[in-house]
C-alpha cells in the first residue's frame, strides 16, 4: 500500500486504469492518489476529496 493519502474518489461505474502495467477495472467509490494532470485527464470520472463538504457535529452540539 502506498504511503500517500488518497486525493480523489472514483465516481464513474466503469473506469479502467493502468496499474503496474496492466489495465484494471477500478470500482466506483475507490479512493486513489492522482496528480493534477492525471485528474484533469480523467475529468468527471473522479472527484477531488478536497471538494467534499464536512460538518463538525461536535461544534453544532456546543451551541445548544
C-alpha positions in Angstrom: 0.0 0.0 0.0 1.2 3.5 -0.8 2.2 5.9 1.9 0.4 8.7 0.1 -3.0 9.9 1.2 -5.9 9.5 -1.3 -6.6 12.6 -3.3 -9.6 11.6 -5.4 -12.6 9.2 -5.4 -13.8 7.3 -8.4 -17.4 8.3 -9.3 -17.7 6.6 -12.7 -19.0 3.0 -12.6 -16.8 1.8 -15.5 -13.3 3.2 -15.0 -10.3 1.3 -16.2 -6.8 2.5 -15.3 -3.3 1.1 -16.0 -2.0 -0.2 -12.7 1.5 -1.7 -12.7 1.5 -2.0 -16.4 -1.9 -3.8 -16.6 -5.3 -2.4 -17.4 -7.6 -2.9 -14.4 -11.2 -2.0 -13.5 -11.4 0.5 -10.6 -14.7 0.3 -8.8 -16.9 3.3 -8.1 -16.1 4.7 -4.6 -12.4 3.7 -4.6 -10.1 6.2 -3.2 -7.0 6.8 -5.4 -3.9 9.0 -5.5 -3.7 11.2 -8.6 -1.6 14.2 -9.6 -3.2 17.3 -11.0 -2.6 16.3 -14.7 -3.9 12.8 -14.2 -7.1 14.1 -12.5 -7.6 16.7 -15.4 -7.3 13.9 -18.0 -9.9 11.8 -16.2 -12.3 14.7 -15.9 -15.8 13.9 -14.4 -14.8 10.2 -13.7 -13.1 11.2 -10.5 -13.9 13.7 -7.8 -11.4 15.5 -5.6 -11.7 14.7 -1.9 -11.0 18.3 -1.1 -14.3 19.2 -2.8 -16.3 17.3 -0.2 -18.1 19.2 2.4 -17.6 18.3 6.0 -19.8 19.0 9.0 -18.4 19.3 12.5 -21.2 17.8 14.7 -19.4 18.5 17.9 -19.4 22.2 17.2 -23.1 22.1 16.5 -23.8 20.4 19.8 -21.9 23.0 21.8 -24.2 25.7 20.5 -27.3 24.1 22.2 
